[in-house]
Amino acid sequence: MNMEVEEIQPGWRVVDANGEDVGTVTQAEGSEITVKKSGFLGGEVHVPIDAVSEIETGRVEINRAKNDLG
């Protein structure tokens, strides 16, 4: 990780292990980040911090496929 989890900001894009768009960060605190899912159905998903594999300004990559996120 290039940055710390505490530096994740609302509005940052979240992509899965395959590079597919998951959605946008709405909150990052404690042991998870909350992501507003992109797409027609929308909704939110909670991603555990241990699933975060890389953090760059404006972008968070997770080590799971978006279909595995519930």
C-alpha positions in Angstrom: 0.0 0.0 0.0 1.3 3.4 -0.9 -1.0 5.2 1.6 -2.6 4.4 4.9 -6.3 3.3 5.2 -7.0 6.4 7.3 -6.2 8.5 4.2 -9.1 7.0 2.1 -11.6 9.7 1.3 -15.3 9.7 0.3 -15.7 9.8 -3.4 -12.7 7.6 -4.3 -13.2 4.8 -6.8 -13.0 1.2 -5.7 -11.9 -1.5 -8.1 -11.8 -5.3 -7.5 -9.0 -7.7 -8.1 -10.0 -8.0 -11.7 -9.9 -4.2 -12.3 -13.7 -4.0 -12.4 -15.4 -1.0 -11.0 -17.1 -1.7 -7.6 -18.3 1.8 -6.7 -17.4 4.8 -4.7 -16.2 5.1 -1.1 -18.8 6.7 1.2 -17.0 6.2 4.5 -13.7 4.7 5.7 -13.4 4.1 9.4 -12.7 1.4 11.9 -12.2 -2.0 10.3 -14.1 -1.4 7.0 -14.8 0.9 4.2 -18.4 1.5 3.0 -18.8 1.5 -0.8 -21.8 2.8 -2.8 -22.0 0.2 -5.5 -22.1 1.4 -9.1 -24.6 0.3 -11.6 -28.4 0.2 -11.9 -29.2 -1.6 -8.7 -26.8 0.4 -6.5 -26.9 -0.2 -2.8 -23.9 -0.3 -0.4 -21.4 -2.9 0.5 -19.0 -3.1 3.5 -15.5 -4.1 2.6 -13.1 -5.2 5.4 -9.9 -3.3 5.6 -7.9 -6.6 5.2 -9.4 -6.8 1.7 -7.7 -3.6 0.6 -4.6 -4.4 -1.4 -3.6 -1.0 -2.8 -4.4 2.6 -2.0 -3.6 5.5 -4.3 -5.0 9.0 -4.3 -8.5 8.7 -5.6 -8.5 4.9 -6.0 -8.7 1.9 -3.8 -8.1 -1.7 -5.0 -9.4 -4.7 -3.2 -8.2 -8.3 -3.4 -11.6 -9.8 -4.0 -13.9 -10.0 -7.0 -16.9 -7.6 -6.7 -19.3 -10.6 -7.0 -17.8 -12.0 -3.8 -18.8 -8.8 -1.8 -22.5 -9.6 -1.1 
